[in-house]
Amino acid sequence: MKYLVLLLIVLAGIWWIRQQRKPDQPSSKKSGPQVMVPCAHCGTHVPEDDAIRGSHGLYCSAAHRDSHEG
């Protein structure tokens, strides 16, 4: 019986040490693939969240938005 208790204590110690050594996983709001959209000026695909919105569509940069919209 005392060996069983000792084994449980050792296993609990190993588990606790492993839990302490794990690096924190960064939490990500998004999981899975991102939606890609083409730039209305040059056609380059960029993630929808990074795209610059303009009156004529989505752009890969502010410079393309400005040059395409005048």
The 8 nearest C-alpha neighbors of each residue, nearest first, counted from 0:
[[1, 3, 2, 4, 5, 6, 7, 8],
 [0, 2, 4, 3, 5, 6, 7, 8],
 [3, 1, 5, 0, 4, 6, 7, 8],
 [2, 4, 6, 0, 1, 5, 7, 8],
 [5, 3, 7, 1, 6, 2, 8, 0],
 [4, 6, 2, 8, 3, 7, 1, 9],
 [7, 5, 3, 9, 4, 8, 2, 10],
 [8, 6, 4, 10, 5, 9, 11, 3],
 [7, 9, 11, 5, 6, 10, 12, 4],
 [8, 10, 12, 6, 11, 7, 5, 13],
 [11, 9, 13, 7, 12, 8, 6, 14],
 [10, 12, 14, 8, 9, 13, 7, 15],
 [13, 11, 9, 15, 10, 14, 8, 16],
 [12, 14, 10, 16, 15, 11, 17, 9],
 [13, 15, 11, 17, 12, 16, 10, 18],
 [14, 16, 12, 18, 13, 17, 11, 19],
 [17, 15, 19, 13, 18, 14, 12, 20],
 [18, 16, 14, 20, 19, 15, 13, 21],
 [17, 19, 15, 16, 20, 21, 14, 13],
 [18, 20, 16, 17, 21, 15, 22, 14],
 [19, 21, 17, 18, 16, 22, 15, 23],
 [22, 20, 18, 19, 23, 17, 24, 16],
 [23, 21, 24, 20, 19, 18, 25, 17],
 [24, 22, 25, 21, 26, 20, 19, 18],
 [23, 25, 26, 22, 21, 27, 20, 18],
 [26, 24, 27, 23, 22, 28, 29, 21],
 [27, 25, 24, 28, 23, 29, 30, 22],
 [26, 28, 29, 25, 30, 24, 31, 23],
 [29, 27, 26, 30, 25, 31, 33, 32],
 [30, 28, 27, 31, 33, 32, 26, 34],
 [29, 31, 28, 32, 27, 33, 26, 34],
 [30, 32, 29, 33, 34, 28, 27, 35],
 [31, 33, 34, 30, 29, 35, 46, 47],
 [34, 32, 35, 46, 31, 47, 29, 30],
 [33, 35, 47, 46, 36, 32, 48, 45],
 [34, 36, 46, 45, 47, 44, 33, 37],
 [35, 37, 44, 45, 47, 46, 34, 38],
 [38, 36, 44, 42, 43, 39, 45, 35],
 [37, 39, 58, 42, 43, 59, 40, 57],
 [38, 40, 58, 57, 42, 56, 41, 37],
 [41, 39, 38, 42, 63, 67, 58, 64],
 [42, 40, 38, 43, 39, 63, 37, 59],
 [43, 41, 38, 37, 39, 40, 44, 58],
 [44, 42, 38, 37, 41, 45, 59, 36],
 [43, 45, 37, 36, 35, 38, 42, 46],
 [44, 46, 35, 36, 59, 47, 50, 37],
 [47, 45, 35, 49, 48, 34, 36, 33],
 [46, 48, 50, 49, 35, 36, 34, 45],
 [47, 49, 46, 50, 34, 45, 51, 33],
 [50, 48, 46, 47, 51, 45, 59, 60],
 [51, 49, 47, 59, 58, 48, 57, 45],
 [52, 50, 58, 57, 60, 59, 61, 53],
 [53, 51, 57, 56, 50, 58, 54, 64],
 [52, 54, 56, 55, 57, 64, 51, 58],
 [53, 55, 56, 52, 68, 57, 64, 67],
 [56, 54, 53, 68, 57, 39, 52, 67],
 [57, 55, 53, 54, 39, 52, 58, 38],
 [56, 58, 52, 51, 38, 39, 50, 53],
 [59, 57, 38, 51, 60, 50, 39, 64],
 [58, 60, 38, 50, 51, 45, 63, 43],
 [61, 59, 62, 63, 58, 51, 64, 50],
 [60, 62, 64, 63, 65, 51, 58, 59],
 [63, 61, 65, 60, 64, 66, 67, 59],
 [64, 62, 66, 60, 65, 61, 67, 40],
 [63, 65, 61, 67, 62, 66, 58, 68],
 [64, 66, 62, 68, 63, 67, 69, 61],
 [65, 67, 63, 69, 64, 68, 62, 40],
 [68, 66, 64, 65, 69, 63, 40, 39],
 [69, 67, 65, 66, 64, 55, 54, 53],
 [68, 66, 67, 65, 64, 63, 62, 55]]
